[in-house]
Amino acid sequence: MERYTAHFRLEYIDGAENNWPSFESSSHYEAAKYFTVNGHTRVPELFLINKNVVAKIDVKDQAVIREAAVRAAVNERRHWKEREEKSKEKIVANGNIIDELSPEARQSFQNAVKPLYTKYAGDHMEVVESILNTK
């Protein structure tokens, strides 16, 4: 498998944004000296099951499945946090220059894109508001 940096001439890439594990695992940090951590996105990890399939499963087994899903979600979050910490250590040790946005700077970006929600979310503003209000 080719390394990520093999696809780029290093003098053309100097900055990037991403999450810590993706920036590290792709070797992007080797090509991009500057790294902005802005929290603009988080890929959700989801457990999905068809409601028609669930309806065919015994109620006791449904409870077991739900409990397993909750435990798996908690476990995934713990592992993700550990991976973030390991990736951050590797990137910092590499000498990359890290720019983590302050809450005020992040809010400034959020305010700047708010008009886009109204323009493009249309009938889905309730979902957008739900996402924005997630803690």
N, C-alpha and C positions, 0 to 999 in steps of 0.2 A: 504494500500500500504506500503510495506516495505521501510524503509529508505535505501538509498544507502550504508551507512556505515555498515549496518547490514551484508553485504556480504563480508566484509573484516576484518581481524584481524588487528587492528590499528597499531600494531608495525611493520608491513610489508610495509606500505604505508607512505612515507614521502614527496613525491613531485608529482607535476602534472603540466600539461599545458592545457590550454583551453581558451575559452573566459570567461569574468567575469560572465555573466548570467548562462552559463552552469555549471561552476565550483560551483556556489552558489546554483542554483535550484536543482542540483542533490545531494546536501549535501556533495559533494566530498571534499569541503574545511574543513569539520569536520574530515576527515581522513588524508588528506594531508596537513601538516603544511606549506610546501614550494610550492609556485605557480610561475611559469614562464609565463610571458606574452610576447610572441614572435611574434604574428601576422602572424603565418605561414599559416593560412587559414581563410577564411570568407565564410560562407555558403551563397550563393546568394539567395535572395528572388526574385522570378521571377513571372511575369504575362505572361502566354502563351495562345495563341488562335490559332486555326487551320486556316491557310490562306484560305482554302476552305470555312470554316464557315464565316469568315470575309467577303469574297466576296459576300455572300448571304445577308449581312446586309446592310441596307440603309446607304449611305455615311454620312448623318447627324448623324445617330446612331453610326457609326464607330468613328466619331469625339468625341462624348460623351464618348464612351468607352475608347478611348485613353486619353482623359482629366482626366477621373476618375482614370485610371491606373497611370498617372503621379502624381496626387494628393495623391493617396494611397502610392506610393513609397516614396514621401516626408514625409508623415505621419509615415510610417514604420520606416524610418531612425531616425526621431525625437524620436519615442517611444523606439527604440533600444538604442539610446544614453542615454535616461533617465534610462532605465533598467540597462545599463552598470554601470552608476553612483551609482544607489541604491545597486547593487550587490557588487561593489567595496567597498562601505562604510561598508557593512555587513561583508565582508571578512577581511578588515583591522581591524574592531572593534573586530573580533574574534581573532586577534593576529597572523594571518598567515604572513609568511615572503614572501614578494613579490619581484620578480626579473623581472624588465622590461628591455628587451634588448635595448641597445643603437642602434642608426642607424648604427653605425660601426659594431657592433656585428651581427645585422640582415643581413647586407651586406655580412659579412663573411660566414654566413650560406648559403645565396643565391649563393655566388660564389662557395661554396663547392658542391652544387647540380647541377650546370649548365651542367656538362657532362651528367647527367642523362636525361636532356631534349633532347639532340641530340640522345642519345641511345634509348630512349623509345617513344619520341613524333613523330618520323618519319615524316610523311606527314603533321603533325599538328603543325609544328613549327611556322607558321604564327599566329595561335591561342595562342600559348604559349607566343610569343613576344607581342601580343596584351595585354595579361594579365599582363605580366611583366611591360609593359609601362603604365599601368593604374595608374592614380594619385588618 
